[in-house]
Amino acid sequence: MFEKDCNELFVCVDENDNLLGSVAMLRQNVECHYIQLCRMRVSRKARGTKIAQRLYEEAEAFARLRGEIGIELTTSTDQVAAVGLYRRNGFSVTKVEKGFVNIGLLPGCNFYLVHMLKML
């Protein structure tokens, strides 16, 4: 059983210990029984191999073991594959909002954030 106040990072590696992907789970608010899925990454060479699906399944199993009632996440509309993965796994869009970045090489870059939730 996992500790109630711990956060987890799941990683997937190949037989040579090359990182294929990772996902972090973060409890933002101890009063709320939603856990946040954040920082899901899949290496370029592992894309199209169902690594993201496997990582998501581990993250959901972790949330269920902890007794969470839901998983929430935020992504952007340009992450088409990610939005599709989450929708296929039962997430609903709860909010879409305009974002703005003013850093580095992308000064004044506009984008849209997609907030999603899945009840467990």
Jmol script that loads the backbone (N, CA, C; Angstrom):
load data "model"
ATOM      1  N   MET A   1       0.854  -1.180   0.000  1.00  0.00           N
ATOM      2  CA  MET A   1       0.000   0.000   0.000  1.00  0.00           C
ATOM      3  C   MET A   1       0.896   1.238   0.000  1.00  0.00           C
ATOM      4  N   PHE A   2       0.466   2.269  -0.664  1.00  0.00           N
ATOM      5  CA  PHE A   2       1.224   3.507  -0.758  1.00  0.00           C
ATOM      6  C   PHE A   2       0.860   4.432   0.400  1.00  0.00           C
ATOM      7  N   GLU A   3       1.794   5.268   0.768  1.00  0.00           N
ATOM      8  CA  GLU A   3       1.535   6.277   1.792  1.00  0.00           C
ATOM      9  C   GLU A   3       0.567   7.312   1.232  1.00  0.00           C
ATOM     10  N   LYS A   4      -0.350   7.800   2.054  1.00  0.00           N
ATOM     11  CA  LYS A   4      -1.344   8.773   1.600  1.00  0.00           C
ATOM     12  C   LYS A   4      -0.718  10.088   1.145  1.00  0.00           C
ATOM     13  N   ASP A   5       0.398  10.480   1.741  1.00  0.00           N
ATOM     14  CA  ASP A   5       0.961  11.777   1.400  1.00  0.00           C
ATOM     15  C   ASP A   5       2.108  11.691   0.398  1.00  0.00           C
ATOM     16  N   CYS A   6       2.313  10.532  -0.190  1.00  0.00           N
ATOM     17  CA  CYS A   6       3.429  10.433  -1.128  1.00  0.00           C
ATOM     18  C   CYS A   6       2.969  10.735  -2.538  1.00  0.00           C
ATOM     19  N   ASN A   7       3.902  11.139  -3.360  1.00  0.00           N
ATOM     20  CA  ASN A   7       3.688  11.341  -4.778  1.00  0.00           C
ATOM     21  C   ASN A   7       4.554  10.311  -5.474  1.00  0.00           C
ATOM     22  N   GLU A   8       4.213   9.975  -6.694  1.00  0.00           N
ATOM     23  CA  GLU A   8       4.940   8.922  -7.382  1.00  0.00           C
ATOM     24  C   GLU A   8       5.336   9.334  -8.779  1.00  0.00           C
ATOM     25  N   LEU A   9       6.437   8.761  -9.224  1.00  0.00           N
ATOM     26  CA  LEU A   9       6.903   8.891 -10.597  1.00  0.00           C
ATOM     27  C   LEU A   9       7.078   7.480 -11.129  1.00  0.00           C
ATOM     28  N   PHE A  10       6.394   7.177 -12.217  1.00  0.00           N
ATOM     29  CA  PHE A  10       6.528   5.878 -12.852  1.00  0.00           C
ATOM     30  C   PHE A  10       7.360   6.047 -14.103  1.00  0.00           C
ATOM     31  N   VAL A  11       8.282   5.134 -14.336  1.00  0.00           N
ATOM     32  CA  VAL A  11       9.109   5.187 -15.530  1.00  0.00           C
ATOM     33  C   VAL A  11       9.052   3.854 -16.247  1.00  0.00           C
ATOM     34  N   CYS A  12       9.296   3.898 -17.526  1.00  0.00           N
ATOM     35  CA  CYS A  12       9.335   2.691 -18.344  1.00  0.00           C
ATOM     36  C   CYS A  12      10.665   2.703 -19.098  1.00  0.00           C
ATOM     37  N   VAL A  13      11.429   1.643 -18.950  1.00  0.00           N
ATOM     38  CA  VAL A  13      12.727   1.546 -19.615  1.00  0.00           C
ATOM     39  C   VAL A  13      12.765   0.277 -20.458  1.00  0.00           C
ATOM     40  N   ASP A  14      13.666   0.269 -21.438  1.00  0.00           N
ATOM     41  CA  ASP A  14      13.840  -0.944 -22.243  1.00  0.00           C
ATOM     42  C   ASP A  14      14.892  -1.842 -21.603  1.00  0.00           C
ATOM     43  N   GLU A  15      15.228  -2.920 -22.285  1.00  0.00           N
ATOM     44  CA  GLU A  15      16.177  -3.895 -21.721  1.00  0.00           C
ATOM     45  C   GLU A  15      17.577  -3.323 -21.513  1.00  0.00           C
ATOM     46  N   ASN A  16      17.880  -2.181 -22.150  1.00  0.00           N
ATOM     47  CA  ASN A  16      19.182  -1.529 -21.978  1.00  0.00           C
ATOM     48  C   ASN A  16      19.106  -0.331 -21.033  1.00  0.00           C
ATOM     49  N   ASP A  17      18.040  -0.235 -20.274  1.00  0.00           N
ATOM     50  CA  ASP A  17      17.805   0.867 -19.335  1.00  0.00           C
ATOM     51  C   ASP A  17      17.676   2.229 -20.005  1.00  0.00           C
ATOM     52  N   ASN A  18      17.278   2.257 -21.279  1.00  0.00           N
ATOM     53  CA  ASN A  18      16.971   3.524 -21.949  1.00  0.00           C
ATOM     54  C   ASN A  18      15.566   3.949 -21.537  1.00  0.00           C
ATOM     55  N   LEU A  19      15.436   5.204 -21.148  1.00  0.00           N
ATOM     56  CA  LEU A  19      14.146   5.715 -20.717  1.00  0.00           C
ATOM     57  C   LEU A  19      13.191   5.804 -21.909  1.00  0.00           C
ATOM     58  N   LEU A  20      12.033   5.142 -21.792  1.00  0.00           N
ATOM     59  CA  LEU A  20      11.026   5.178 -22.854  1.00  0.00           C
ATOM     60  C   LEU A  20       9.911   6.168 -22.527  1.00  0.00           C
ATOM     61  N   GLY A  21       9.638   6.344 -21.247  1.00  0.00           N
ATOM     62  CA  GLY A  21       8.591   7.272 -20.856  1.00  0.00           C
ATOM     63  C   GLY A  21       8.475   7.378 -19.357  1.00  0.00           C
ATOM     64  N   SER A  22       7.718   8.383 -18.920  1.00  0.00           N
ATOM     65  CA  SER A  22       7.508   8.585 -17.492  1.00  0.00           C
ATOM     66  C   SER A  22       6.202   9.331 -17.272  1.00  0.00           C
ATOM     67  N   VAL A  23       5.663   9.184 -16.076  1.00  0.00           N
ATOM     68  CA  VAL A  23       4.481   9.945 -15.666  1.00  0.00           C
ATOM     69  C   VAL A  23       4.589  10.190 -14.169  1.00  0.00           C
ATOM     70  N   ALA A  24       4.236  11.386 -13.757  1.00  0.00           N
ATOM     71  CA  ALA A  24       4.248  11.742 -12.338  1.00  0.00           C
ATOM     72  C   ALA A  24       2.814  11.936 -11.860  1.00  0.00           C
ATOM     73  N   MET A  25       2.579  11.509 -10.627  1.00  0.00           N
ATOM     74  CA  MET A  25       1.293  11.704  -9.967  1.00  0.00           C
ATOM     75  C   MET A  25       1.544  12.611  -8.770  1.00  0.00           C
ATOM     76  N   LEU A  26       0.718  13.620  -8.602  1.00  0.00           N
ATOM     77  CA  LEU A  26       0.955  14.626  -7.572  1.00  0.00           C
ATOM     78  C   LEU A  26      -0.342  14.948  -6.840  1.00  0.00           C
ATOM     79  N   ARG A  27      -0.302  14.889  -5.533  1.00  0.00           N
ATOM     80  CA  ARG A  27      -1.459  15.296  -4.724  1.00  0.00           C
ATOM     81  C   ARG A  27      -1.282  16.770  -4.419  1.00  0.00           C
ATOM     82  N   GLN A  28      -2.142  17.608  -4.980  1.00  0.00           N
ATOM     83  CA  GLN A  28      -2.060  19.054  -4.773  1.00  0.00           C
ATOM     84  C   GLN A  28      -2.714  19.489  -3.468  1.00  0.00           C
ATOM     85  N   ASN A  29      -3.788  18.810  -3.088  1.00  0.00           N
ATOM     86  CA  ASN A  29      -4.580  19.245  -1.956  1.00  0.00           C
ATOM     87  C   ASN A  29      -4.972  18.024  -1.132  1.00  0.00           C
ATOM     88  N   VAL A  30      -4.546  17.964   0.105  1.00  0.00           N
ATOM     89  CA  VAL A  30      -4.822  16.792   0.934  1.00  0.00           C
ATOM     90  C   VAL A  30      -6.300  16.667   1.279  1.00  0.00           C
ATOM     91  N   GLU A  31      -7.063  17.748   1.191  1.00  0.00           N
ATOM     92  CA  GLU A  31      -8.497  17.708   1.493  1.00  0.00           C
ATOM     93  C   GLU A  31      -9.306  17.122   0.340  1.00  0.00           C
ATOM     94  N   CYS A  32      -8.778  17.192  -0.859  1.00  0.00           N
ATOM     95  CA  CYS A  32      -9.477  16.736  -2.055  1.00  0.00           C
ATOM     96  C   CYS A  32      -8.988  15.338  -2.422  1.00  0.00           C
ATOM     97  N   HIS A  33      -9.880  14.472  -2.808  1.00  0.00           N
ATOM     98  CA  HIS A  33      -9.474  13.110  -3.167  1.00  0.00           C
ATOM     99  C   HIS A  33      -9.274  12.940  -4.664  1.00  0.00           C
ATOM    100  N   TYR A  34      -8.840  14.011  -5.320  1.00  0.00           N
ATOM    101  CA  TYR A  34      -8.409  13.928  -6.708  1.00  0.00           C
ATOM    102  C   TYR A  34      -6.891  13.986  -6.689  1.00  0.00           C
ATOM    103  N   ILE A  35      -6.275  13.201  -7.546  1.00  0.00           N
ATOM    104  CA  ILE A  35      -4.830  13.276  -7.703  1.00  0.00           C
ATOM    105  C   ILE A  35      -4.558  13.821  -9.099  1.00  0.00           C
ATOM    106  N   GLN A  36      -3.481  14.549  -9.237  1.00  0.00           N
ATOM    107  CA  GLN A  36      -3.156  15.136 -10.529  1.00  0.00           C
ATOM    108  C   GLN A  36      -2.162  14.270 -11.279  1.00  0.00           C
ATOM    109  N   LEU A  37      -2.502  13.955 -12.512  1.00  0.00           N
ATOM    110  CA  LEU A  37      -1.569  13.299 -13.416  1.00  0.00           C
ATOM    111  C   LEU A  37      -0.804  14.425 -14.095  1.00  0.00           C
ATOM    112  N   CYS A  38       0.501  14.411 -13.958  1.00  0.00           N
ATOM    113  CA  CYS A  38       1.278  15.504 -14.544  1.00  0.00           C
ATOM    114  C   CYS A  38       2.576  14.971 -15.140  1.00  0.00           C
ATOM    115  N   ARG A  39       3.102  15.701 -16.043  1.00  0.00           N
ATOM    116  CA  ARG A  39       4.411  15.408 -16.628  1.00  0.00           C
ATOM    117  C   ARG A  39       4.497  14.048 -17.323  1.00  0.00           C
ATOM    118  N   MET A  40       3.481  13.661 -18.084  1.00  0.00           N
ATOM    119  CA  MET A  40       3.617  12.428 -18.855  1.00  0.00           C
ATOM    120  C   MET A  40       4.493  12.724 -20.071  1.00  0.00           C
ATOM    121  N   ARG A  41       5.495  11.891 -20.243  1.00  0.00           N
ATOM    122  CA  ARG A  41       6.433  12.037 -21.356  1.00  0.00           C
ATOM    123  C   ARG A  41       6.692  10.673 -21.969  1.00  0.00           C
ATOM    124  N   VAL A  42       6.812  10.638 -23.285  1.00  0.00           N
ATOM    125  CA  VAL A  42       7.218   9.429 -24.004  1.00  0.00           C
ATOM    126  C   VAL A  42       8.338   9.841 -24.944  1.00  0.00           C
ATOM    127  N   SER A  43       9.437   9.086 -24.912  1.00  0.00           N
ATOM    128  CA  SER A  43      10.577   9.420 -25.776  1.00  0.00           C
ATOM    129  C   SER A  43      10.171   9.303 -27.246  1.00  0.00           C
ATOM    130  N   ARG A  44      10.842  10.034 -28.080  1.00  0.00           N
ATOM    131  CA  ARG A  44      10.525  10.009 -29.520  1.00  0.00           C
ATOM    132  C   ARG A  44      10.598   8.597 -30.087  1.00  0.00           C
ATOM    133  N   LYS A  45      11.599   7.832 -29.685  1.00  0.00           N
ATOM    134  CA  LYS A  45      11.750   6.482 -30.253  1.00  0.00           C
ATOM    135  C   LYS A  45      10.675   5.515 -29.766  1.00  0.00           C
ATOM    136  N   ALA A  46      10.002   5.850 -28.663  1.00  0.00           N
ATOM    137  CA  ALA A  46       8.986   4.956 -28.121  1.00  0.00           C
ATOM    138  C   ALA A  46       7.567   5.339 -28.535  1.00  0.00           C
ATOM    139  N   ARG A  47       7.409   6.438 -29.242  1.00  0.00           N
ATOM    140  CA  ARG A  47       6.065   6.858 -29.645  1.00  0.00           C
ATOM    141  C   ARG A  47       5.471   5.847 -30.613  1.00  0.00           C
ATOM    142  N   GLY A  48       4.193   5.583 -30.450  1.00  0.00           N
ATOM    143  CA  GLY A  48       3.507   4.610 -31.286  1.00  0.00           C
ATOM    144  C   GLY A  48       3.635   3.179 -30.803  1.00  0.00           C
ATOM    145  N   THR A  49       4.195   2.983 -29.610  1.00  0.00           N
ATOM    146  CA  THR A  49       4.403   1.623 -29.082  1.00  0.00           C
ATOM    147  C   THR A  49       3.496   1.315 -27.883  1.00  0.00           C
ATOM    148  N   LYS A  50       2.527   2.163 -27.612  1.00  0.00           N
ATOM    149  CA  LYS A  50       1.583   1.983 -26.491  1.00  0.00           C
ATOM    150  C   LYS A  50       2.210   2.195 -25.115  1.00  0.00           C
ATOM    151  N   ILE A  51       3.401   2.805 -25.077  1.00  0.00           N
ATOM    152  CA  ILE A  51       4.039   3.104 -23.788  1.00  0.00           C
ATOM    153  C   ILE A  51       3.182   4.072 -22.977  1.00  0.00           C
ATOM    154  N   ALA A  52       2.623   5.087 -23.624  1.00  0.00           N
ATOM    155  CA  ALA A  52       1.789   6.053 -22.903  1.00  0.00           C
ATOM    156  C   ALA A  52       0.589   5.353 -22.271  1.00  0.00           C
ATOM    157  N   GLN A  53      -0.025   4.426 -22.975  1.00  0.00           N
ATOM    158  CA  GLN A  53      -1.160   3.687 -22.429  1.00  0.00           C
ATOM    159  C   GLN A  53      -0.737   2.878 -21.206  1.00  0.00           C
ATOM    160  N   ARG A  54       0.389   2.215 -21.299  1.00  0.00           N
ATOM    161  CA  ARG A  54       0.879   1.417 -20.172  1.00  0.00           C
ATOM    162  C   ARG A  54       1.196   2.302 -18.966  1.00  0.00           C
ATOM    163  N   LEU A  55       1.822   3.449 -19.219  1.00  0.00           N
ATOM    164  CA  LEU A  55       2.112   4.374 -18.124  1.00  0.00           C
ATOM    165  C   LEU A  55       0.815   4.881 -17.496  1.00  0.00           C
ATOM    166  N   TYR A  56      -0.160   5.221 -18.326  1.00  0.00           N
ATOM    167  CA  TYR A  56      -1.426   5.691 -17.795  1.00  0.00           C
ATOM    168  C   TYR A  56      -2.079   4.612 -16.916  1.00  0.00           C
ATOM    169  N   GLU A  57      -2.071   3.383 -17.377  1.00  0.00           N
ATOM    170  CA  GLU A  57      -2.681   2.298 -16.606  1.00  0.00           C
ATOM    171  C   GLU A  57      -2.024   2.145 -15.236  1.00  0.00           C
ATOM    172  N   GLU A  58      -0.704   2.281 -15.176  1.00  0.00           N
ATOM    173  CA  GLU A  58      -0.004   2.221 -13.878  1.00  0.00           C
ATOM    174  C   GLU A  58      -0.397   3.397 -12.996  1.00  0.00           C
ATOM    175  N   ALA A  59      -0.513   4.572 -13.599  1.00  0.00           N
ATOM    176  CA  ALA A  59      -0.892   5.757 -12.836  1.00  0.00           C
ATOM    177  C   ALA A  59      -2.304   5.612 -12.274  1.00  0.00           C
ATOM    178  N   GLU A  60      -3.228   5.088 -13.079  1.00  0.00           N
ATOM    179  CA  GLU A  60      -4.598   4.904 -12.596  1.00  0.00           C
ATOM    180  C   GLU A  60      -4.645   3.851 -11.491  1.00  0.00           C
ATOM    181  N   ALA A  61      -3.910   2.771 -11.646  1.00  0.00           N
ATOM    182  CA  ALA A  61      -3.876   1.738 -10.607  1.00  0.00           C
ATOM    183  C   ALA A  61      -3.350   2.322  -9.296  1.00  0.00           C
ATOM    184  N   PHE A  62      -2.338   3.163  -9.382  1.00  0.00           N
ATOM    185  CA  PHE A  62      -1.788   3.841  -8.206  1.00  0.00           C
ATOM    186  C   PHE A  62      -2.862   4.692  -7.535  1.00  0.00           C
ATOM    187  N   ALA A  63      -3.592   5.456  -8.335  1.00  0.00           N
ATOM    188  CA  ALA A  63      -4.638   6.323  -7.791  1.00  0.00           C
ATOM    189  C   ALA A  63      -5.721   5.495  -7.096  1.00  0.00           C
ATOM    190  N   ARG A  64      -6.110   4.396  -7.712  1.00  0.00           N
ATOM    191  CA  ARG A  64      -7.141   3.533  -7.116  1.00  0.00           C
ATOM    192  C   ARG A  64      -6.651   2.925  -5.791  1.00  0.00           C
ATOM    193  N   LEU A  65      -5.405   2.471  -5.758  1.00  0.00           N
ATOM    194  CA  LEU A  65      -4.848   1.904  -4.526  1.00  0.00           C
ATOM    195  C   LEU A  65      -4.828   2.920  -3.389  1.00  0.00           C
ATOM    196  N   ARG A  66      -4.640   4.173  -3.739  1.00  0.00           N
ATOM    197  CA  ARG A  66      -4.617   5.231  -2.722  1.00  0.00           C
ATOM    198  C   ARG A  66      -6.007   5.657  -2.293  1.00  0.00           C
ATOM    199  N   GLY A  67      -7.019   5.153  -2.958  1.00  0.00           N
ATOM    200  CA  GLY A  67      -8.386   5.530  -2.604  1.00  0.00           C
ATOM    201  C   GLY A  67      -8.830   6.861  -3.168  1.00  0.00           C
ATOM    202  N   GLU A  68      -8.164   7.324  -4.211  1.00  0.00           N
ATOM    203  CA  GLU A  68      -8.557   8.583  -4.846  1.00  0.00           C
ATOM    204  C   GLU A  68      -9.908   8.406  -5.532  1.00  0.00           C
ATOM    205  N   ILE A  69     -10.690   9.479  -5.623  1.00  0.00           N
ATOM    206  CA  ILE A  69     -11.981   9.388  -6.296  1.00  0.00           C
ATOM    207  C   ILE A  69     -11.914   9.894  -7.733  1.00  0.00           C
ATOM    208  N   GLY A  70     -10.802  10.513  -8.092  1.00  0.00           N
ATOM    209  CA  GLY A  70     -10.670  11.014  -9.452  1.00  0.00           C
ATOM    210  C   GLY A  70      -9.241  11.389  -9.784  1.00  0.00           C
ATOM    211  N   ILE A  71      -8.990  11.491 -11.077  1.00  0.00           N
ATOM    212  CA  ILE A  71      -7.695  11.943 -11.594  1.00  0.00           C
ATOM    213  C   ILE A  71      -7.966  13.186 -12.429  1.00  0.00           C
ATOM    214  N   GLU A  72      -7.198  14.226 -12.170  1.00  0.00           N
ATOM    215  CA  GLU A  72      -7.337  15.446 -12.959  1.00  0.00           C
ATOM    216  C   GLU A  72      -6.025  15.737 -13.656  1.00  0.00           C
ATOM    217  N   LEU A  73      -6.104  16.467 -14.754  1.00  0.00           N
ATOM    218  CA  LEU A  73      -4.900  16.829 -15.493  1.00  0.00           C
ATOM    219  C   LEU A  73      -5.172  18.060 -16.330  1.00  0.00           C
ATOM    220  N   THR A  74      -4.095  18.679 -16.766  1.00  0.00           N
ATOM    221  CA  THR A  74      -4.169  19.803 -17.692  1.00  0.00           C
ATOM    222  C   THR A  74      -3.173  19.543 -18.799  1.00  0.00           C
ATOM    223  N   THR A  75      -3.618  19.728 -20.019  1.00  0.00           N
ATOM    224  CA  THR A  75      -2.740  19.610 -21.183  1.00  0.00           C
ATOM    225  C   THR A  75      -3.079  20.765 -22.111  1.00  0.00           C
ATOM    226  N   SER A  76      -2.499  20.799 -23.272  1.00  0.00           N
ATOM    227  CA  SER A  76      -2.819  21.868 -24.218  1.00  0.00           C
ATOM    228  C   SER A  76      -3.436  21.273 -25.477  1.00  0.00           C
ATOM    229  N   THR A  77      -4.163  22.100 -26.187  1.00  0.00           N
ATOM    230  CA  THR A  77      -4.876  21.624 -27.369  1.00  0.00           C
ATOM    231  C   THR A  77      -3.934  21.138 -28.460  1.00  0.00           C
ATOM    232  N   ASP A  78      -2.693  21.596 -28.457  1.00  0.00           N
ATOM    233  CA  ASP A  78      -1.751  21.122 -29.486  1.00  0.00           C
ATOM    234  C   ASP A  78      -1.210  19.724 -29.174  1.00  0.00           C
ATOM    235  N   GLN A  79      -1.500  19.192 -28.006  1.00  0.00           N
ATOM    236  CA  GLN A  79      -1.110  17.831 -27.638  1.00  0.00           C
ATOM    237  C   GLN A  79      -2.228  16.867 -28.041  1.00  0.00           C
ATOM    238  N   VAL A  80      -2.453  16.751 -29.341  1.00  0.00           N
ATOM    239  CA  VAL A  80      -3.581  15.996 -29.886  1.00  0.00           C
ATOM    240  C   VAL A  80      -3.541  14.535 -29.447  1.00  0.00           C
ATOM    241  N   ALA A  81      -2.378  13.894 -29.519  1.00  0.00           N
ATOM    242  CA  ALA A  81      -2.269  12.482 -29.126  1.00  0.00           C
ATOM    243  C   ALA A  81      -2.597  12.312 -27.637  1.00  0.00           C
ATOM    244  N   ALA A  82      -2.132  13.228 -26.817  1.00  0.00           N
ATOM    245  CA  ALA A  82      -2.396  13.137 -25.375  1.00  0.00           C
ATOM    246  C   ALA A  82      -3.882  13.299 -25.083  1.00  0.00           C
ATOM    247  N   VAL A  83      -4.521  14.281 -25.695  1.00  0.00           N
ATOM    248  CA  VAL A  83      -5.951  14.487 -25.479  1.00  0.00           C
ATOM    249  C   VAL A  83      -6.716  13.231 -25.910  1.00  0.00           C
ATOM    250  N   GLY A  84      -6.324  12.629 -27.026  1.00  0.00           N
ATOM    251  CA  GLY A  84      -6.964  11.399 -27.490  1.00  0.00           C
ATOM    252  C   GLY A  84      -6.774  10.254 -26.510  1.00  0.00           C
ATOM    253  N   LEU A  85      -5.568  10.100 -25.992  1.00  0.00           N
ATOM    254  CA  LEU A  85      -5.291   9.049 -24.999  1.00  0.00           C
ATOM    255  C   LEU A  85      -6.191   9.217 -23.780  1.00  0.00           C
ATOM    256  N   TYR A  86      -6.271  10.430 -23.277  1.00  0.00           N
ATOM    257  CA  TYR A  86      -7.070  10.665 -22.079  1.00  0.00           C
ATOM    258  C   TYR A  86      -8.559  10.435 -22.348  1.00  0.00           C
ATOM    259  N   ARG A  87      -9.048  10.882 -23.487  1.00  0.00           N
ATOM    260  CA  ARG A  87     -10.461  10.659 -23.826  1.00  0.00           C
ATOM    261  C   ARG A  87     -10.761   9.159 -23.941  1.00  0.00           C
ATOM    262  N   ARG A  88      -9.868   8.411 -24.595  1.00  0.00           N
ATOM    263  CA  ARG A  88     -10.073   6.955 -24.723  1.00  0.00           C
ATOM    264  C   ARG A  88     -10.098   6.264 -23.361  1.00  0.00           C
ATOM    265  N   ASN A  89      -9.472   6.865 -22.381  1.00  0.00           N
ATOM    266  CA  ASN A  89      -9.417   6.281 -21.044  1.00  0.00           C
ATOM    267  C   ASN A  89     -10.463   6.868 -20.102  1.00  0.00           C
ATOM    268  N   GLY A  90     -11.455   7.555 -20.653  1.00  0.00           N
ATOM    269  CA  GLY A  90     -12.596   7.979 -19.862  1.00  0.00           C
ATOM    270  C   GLY A  90     -12.559   9.379 -19.286  1.00  0.00           C
ATOM    271  N   PHE A  91     -11.603  10.207 -19.678  1.00  0.00           N
ATOM    272  CA  PHE A  91     -11.555  11.579 -19.181  1.00  0.00           C
ATOM    273  C   PHE A  91     -12.559  12.450 -19.917  1.00  0.00           C
ATOM    274  N   SER A  92     -13.103  13.419 -19.195  1.00  0.00           N
ATOM    275  CA  SER A  92     -13.994  14.419 -19.769  1.00  0.00           C
ATOM    276  C   SER A  92     -13.324  15.783 -19.645  1.00  0.00           C
ATOM    277  N   VAL A  93     -13.579  16.639 -20.616  1.00  0.00           N
ATOM    278  CA  VAL A  93     -13.072  18.011 -20.568  1.00  0.00           C
ATOM    279  C   VAL A  93     -13.940  18.793 -19.597  1.00  0.00           C
ATOM    280  N   THR A  94     -13.300  19.439 -18.623  1.00  0.00           N
ATOM    281  CA  THR A  94     -14.041  20.245 -17.651  1.00  0.00           C
ATOM    282  C   THR A  94     -13.928  21.736 -17.937  1.00  0.00           C
ATOM    283  N   LYS A  95     -12.873  22.124 -18.663  1.00  0.00           N
ATOM    284  CA  LYS A  95     -12.668  23.549 -18.929  1.00  0.00           C
ATOM    285  C   LYS A  95     -11.610  23.699 -20.013  1.00  0.00           C
ATOM    286  N   VAL A  96     -11.783  24.701 -20.867  1.00  0.00           N
ATOM    287  CA  VAL A  96     -10.761  25.090 -21.846  1.00  0.00           C
ATOM    288  C   VAL A  96     -10.526  26.576 -21.628  1.00  0.00           C
ATOM    289  N   GLU A  97      -9.270  26.957 -21.526  1.00  0.00           N
ATOM    290  CA  GLU A  97      -8.970  28.366 -21.303  1.00  0.00           C
ATOM    291  C   GLU A  97      -7.752  28.783 -22.100  1.00  0.00           C
ATOM    292  N   LYS A  98      -7.723  30.042 -22.435  1.00  0.00           N
ATOM    293  CA  LYS A  98      -6.594  30.586 -23.179  1.00  0.00           C
ATOM    294  C   LYS A  98      -5.417  30.786 -22.240  1.00  0.00           C
ATOM    295  N   GLY A  99      -4.244  30.340 -22.683  1.00  0.00           N
ATOM    296  CA  GLY A  99      -3.019  30.523 -21.915  1.00  0.00           C
ATOM    297  C   GLY A  99      -2.111  31.506 -22.630  1.00  0.00           C
ATOM    298  N   PHE A 100      -1.070  31.927 -21.958  1.00  0.00           N
ATOM    299  CA  PHE A 100      -0.140  32.893 -22.528  1.00  0.00           C
ATOM    300  C   PHE A 100       1.239  32.642 -21.949  1.00  0.00           C
ATOM    301  N   VAL A 101       2.244  32.588 -22.804  1.00  0.00           N
ATOM    302  CA  VAL A 101       3.623  32.402 -22.368  1.00  0.00           C
ATOM    303  C   VAL A 101       4.439  33.582 -22.881  1.00  0.00           C
ATOM    304  N   ASN A 102       5.283  34.111 -22.039  1.00  0.00           N
ATOM    305  CA  ASN A 102       6.145  35.221 -22.444  1.00  0.00           C
ATOM    306  C   ASN A 102       7.567  34.934 -21.976  1.00  0.00           C
ATOM    307  N   ILE A 103       8.130  33.811 -22.465  1.00  0.00           N
ATOM    308  CA  ILE A 103       9.474  33.415 -22.062  1.00  0.00           C
ATOM    309  C   ILE A 103      10.282  32.967 -23.260  1.00  0.00           C
ATOM    310  N   GLY A 104      11.565  32.999 -23.128  1.00  0.00           N
ATOM    311  CA  GLY A 104      12.484  32.412 -24.105  1.00  0.00           C
ATOM    312  C   GLY A 104      12.239  32.822 -25.534  1.00  0.00           C
ATOM    313  N   LEU A 105      12.213  31.815 -26.395  1.00  0.00           N
ATOM    314  CA  LEU A 105      12.076  32.059 -27.824  1.00  0.00           C
ATOM    315  C   LEU A 105      10.634  32.260 -28.261  1.00  0.00           C
ATOM    316  N   LEU A 106       9.688  32.146 -27.328  1.00  0.00           N
ATOM    317  CA  LEU A 106       8.276  32.242 -27.672  1.00  0.00           C
ATOM    318  C   LEU A 106       7.595  33.421 -26.977  1.00  0.00           C
ATOM    319  N   PRO A 107       8.135  34.624 -27.127  1.00  0.00           N
ATOM    320  CA  PRO A 107       7.503  35.743 -26.423  1.00  0.00           C
ATOM    321  C   PRO A 107       6.090  35.976 -26.949  1.00  0.00           C
ATOM    322  N   GLY A 108       5.155  36.083 -26.030  1.00  0.00           N
ATOM    323  CA  GLY A 108       3.783  36.373 -26.408  1.00  0.00           C
ATOM    324  C   GLY A 108       3.068  35.233 -27.098  1.00  0.00           C
ATOM    325  N   CYS A 109       3.455  34.001 -26.824  1.00  0.00           N
ATOM    326  CA  CYS A 109       2.850  32.832 -27.458  1.00  0.00           C
ATOM    327  C   CYS A 109       1.503  32.507 -26.798  1.00  0.00           C
ATOM    328  N   ASN A 110       0.443  32.428 -27.599  1.00  0.00           N
ATOM    329  CA  ASN A 110      -0.882  32.060 -27.106  1.00  0.00           C
ATOM    330  C   ASN A 110      -1.134  30.582 -27.345  1.00  0.00           C
ATOM    331  N   PHE A 111      -1.869  29.952 -26.447  1.00  0.00           N
ATOM    332  CA  PHE A 111      -2.243  28.556 -26.591  1.00  0.00           C
ATOM    333  C   PHE A 111      -3.495  28.322 -25.742  1.00  0.00           C
ATOM    334  N   TYR A 112      -4.072  27.137 -25.862  1.00  0.00           N
ATOM    335  CA  TYR A 112      -5.260  26.803 -25.084  1.00  0.00           C
ATOM    336  C   TYR A 112      -4.973  25.624 -24.163  1.00  0.00           C
ATOM    337  N   LEU A 113      -5.358  25.767 -22.915  1.00  0.00           N
ATOM    338  CA  LEU A 113      -5.213  24.706 -21.930  1.00  0.00           C
ATOM    339  C   LEU A 113      -6.519  23.921 -21.857  1.00  0.00           C
ATOM    340  N   VAL A 114      -6.388  22.606 -21.740  1.00  0.00           N
ATOM    341  CA  VAL A 114      -7.540  21.723 -21.611  1.00  0.00           C
ATOM    342  C   VAL A 114      -7.450  21.068 -20.234  1.00  0.00           C
ATOM    343  N   HIS A 115      -8.435  21.318 -19.395  1.00  0.00           N
ATOM    344  CA  HIS A 115      -8.513  20.693 -18.073  1.00  0.00           C
ATOM    345  C   HIS A 115      -9.426  19.486 -18.205  1.00  0.00           C
ATOM    346  N   MET A 116      -8.976  18.339 -17.692  1.00  0.00           N
ATOM    347  CA  MET A 116      -9.729  17.102 -17.841  1.00  0.00           C
ATOM    348  C   MET A 116      -9.839  16.393 -16.496  1.00  0.00           C
ATOM    349  N   LEU A 117     -10.881  15.575 -16.352  1.00  0.00           N
ATOM    350  CA  LEU A 117     -11.136  14.863 -15.110  1.00  0.00           C
ATOM    351  C   LEU A 117     -11.716  13.490 -15.427  1.00  0.00           C
ATOM    352  N   LYS A 118     -11.272  12.499 -14.665  1.00  0.00           N
ATOM    353  CA  LYS A 118     -11.857  11.168 -14.729  1.00  0.00           C
ATOM    354  C   LYS A 118     -12.201  10.755 -13.309  1.00  0.00           C
ATOM    355  N   MET A 119     -13.459  10.396 -13.101  1.00  0.00           N
ATOM    356  CA  MET A 119     -13.882   9.876 -11.808  1.00  0.00           C
ATOM    357  C   MET A 119     -13.554   8.383 -11.781  1.00  0.00           C
ATOM    358  N   LEU A 120     -13.048   7.917 -10.650  1.00  0.00           N
ATOM    359  CA  LEU A 120     -12.678   6.505 -10.518  1.00  0.00           C
ATOM    360  C   LEU A 120     -13.777   5.721  -9.818  1.00  0.00           C
TER     361      LEU A 120
END
end "model"
wireframe off; spacefill off
backbone 0.3
color backbone group
